[in-house]
Amino acid sequence: MRKIQWSQDVSLNNLNEFKDKINELLASPSRQLILDLKGTKYANSRAFGIIAYAIVEAKKKDREIVIIRVEKTMQKLFDILRFQTIVTFLKDEKEAFDYFFKYEDMSVLTETIN
């Protein structure tokens, strides 16, 4: 499982930095990817395009991105854009962990973590 956190609003001023962060997430060998948006209250349309592209690219490689800790203002934008049809939104990291590993053998997971 790999997580990145982005806690700033996304505008033209930091769009390239945001894109680099998303690409860092996609470059991870993990199949379970988490985008943590706690603190992000606004993103421009290009940022939503970057997120959508990452979701599609991850699926092509049999991987999945979930988005956690979404602020209310951002959730409204995601809802307007109907992102719930292409990605899973979860409350926090624990929920993401439970989501990804609900069918896993926990003894194998424990050995991997230790």
Contacts in CASP RR format, 6 or more apart in sequence:
PFRMAT RR
TARGET T0000
AUTHOR 0000-0000-0000
METHOD contacts of the structure
MODEL  1
MRKIQWSQDVSLNNLNEFKDKINELLASPSRQLILDLKGTKYANSRAFGI
IAYAIVEAKKKDREIVIIRVEKTMQKLFDILRFQTIVTFLKDEKEAFDYF
FKYEDMSVLTETIN
1 30 0 8 1.000
1 32 0 8 1.000
1 33 0 8 1.000
1 34 0 8 1.000
1 96 0 8 1.000
1 97 0 8 1.000
1 100 0 8 1.000
2 25 0 8 1.000
2 28 0 8 1.000
2 30 0 8 1.000
2 32 0 8 1.000
2 33 0 8 1.000
2 34 0 8 1.000
3 33 0 8 1.000
3 34 0 8 1.000
3 35 0 8 1.000
3 36 0 8 1.000
3 93 0 8 1.000
3 96 0 8 1.000
4 21 0 8 1.000
4 22 0 8 1.000
4 24 0 8 1.000
4 25 0 8 1.000
4 34 0 8 1.000
4 35 0 8 1.000
4 36 0 8 1.000
5 36 0 8 1.000
5 37 0 8 1.000
5 38 0 8 1.000
6 18 0 8 1.000
6 21 0 8 1.000
6 35 0 8 1.000
6 36 0 8 1.000
6 37 0 8 1.000
6 40 0 8 1.000
7 37 0 8 1.000
7 38 0 8 1.000
7 39 0 8 1.000
7 40 0 8 1.000
8 14 0 8 1.000
8 39 0 8 1.000
8 40 0 8 1.000
9 40 0 8 1.000
9 41 0 8 1.000
9 42 0 8 1.000
9 43 0 8 1.000
10 18 0 8 1.000
10 40 0 8 1.000
10 42 0 8 1.000
10 43 0 8 1.000
10 44 0 8 1.000
10 46 0 8 1.000
10 47 0 8 1.000
11 42 0 8 1.000
11 44 0 8 1.000
12 44 0 8 1.000
12 46 0 8 1.000
15 44 0 8 1.000
15 46 0 8 1.000
15 47 0 8 1.000
15 50 0 8 1.000
18 43 0 8 1.000
18 47 0 8 1.000
18 50 0 8 1.000
19 50 0 8 1.000
22 35 0 8 1.000
22 50 0 8 1.000
22 51 0 8 1.000
22 54 0 8 1.000
23 54 0 8 1.000
25 33 0 8 1.000
25 35 0 8 1.000
25 54 0 8 1.000
25 65 0 8 1.000
26 33 0 8 1.000
26 54 0 8 1.000
26 57 0 8 1.000
26 58 0 8 1.000
30 63 0 8 1.000
31 62 0 8 1.000
31 63 0 8 1.000
31 64 0 8 1.000
32 63 0 8 1.000
32 64 0 8 1.000
32 66 0 8 1.000
32 96 0 8 1.000
32 100 0 8 1.000
33 58 0 8 1.000
33 63 0 8 1.000
33 64 0 8 1.000
33 65 0 8 1.000
33 66 0 8 1.000
34 65 0 8 1.000
34 66 0 8 1.000
34 67 0 8 1.000
34 68 0 8 1.000
34 93 0 8 1.000
34 96 0 8 1.000
35 51 0 8 1.000
35 54 0 8 1.000
35 65 0 8 1.000
35 66 0 8 1.000
35 67 0 8 1.000
35 68 0 8 1.000
36 67 0 8 1.000
36 68 0 8 1.000
36 69 0 8 1.000
36 93 0 8 1.000
37 67 0 8 1.000
37 68 0 8 1.000
37 69 0 8 1.000
37 70 0 8 1.000
37 71 0 8 1.000
37 74 0 8 1.000
38 68 0 8 1.000
38 69 0 8 1.000
38 71 0 8 1.000
39 69 0 8 1.000
39 71 0 8 1.000
40 70 0 8 1.000
40 71 0 8 1.000
40 74 0 8 1.000
41 71 0 8 1.000
41 73 0 8 1.000
41 74 0 8 1.000
42 73 0 8 1.000
42 74 0 8 1.000
43 51 0 8 1.000
43 74 0 8 1.000
43 77 0 8 1.000
48 77 0 8 1.000
48 78 0 8 1.000
48 81 0 8 1.000
48 83 0 8 1.000
51 67 0 8 1.000
51 83 0 8 1.000
51 87 0 8 1.000
52 83 0 8 1.000
52 86 0 8 1.000
54 65 0 8 1.000
55 65 0 8 1.000
55 86 0 8 1.000
55 87 0 8 1.000
56 86 0 8 1.000
58 64 0 8 1.000
58 65 0 8 1.000
64 88 0 8 1.000
64 100 0 8 1.000
65 87 0 8 1.000
66 87 0 8 1.000
66 88 0 8 1.000
66 89 0 8 1.000
66 90 0 8 1.000
66 96 0 8 1.000
66 99 0 8 1.000
66 100 0 8 1.000
67 78 0 8 1.000
67 83 0 8 1.000
67 87 0 8 1.000
67 88 0 8 1.000
67 89 0 8 1.000
67 90 0 8 1.000
68 89 0 8 1.000
68 90 0 8 1.000
68 91 0 8 1.000
68 92 0 8 1.000
68 93 0 8 1.000
68 95 0 8 1.000
68 96 0 8 1.000
69 91 0 8 1.000
69 92 0 8 1.000
70 78 0 8 1.000
70 89 0 8 1.000
75 89 0 8 1.000
78 84 0 8 1.000
78 89 0 8 1.000
83 89 0 8 1.000
88 99 0 8 1.000
90 96 0 8 1.000
90 99 0 8 1.000
101 109 0 8 1.000
END
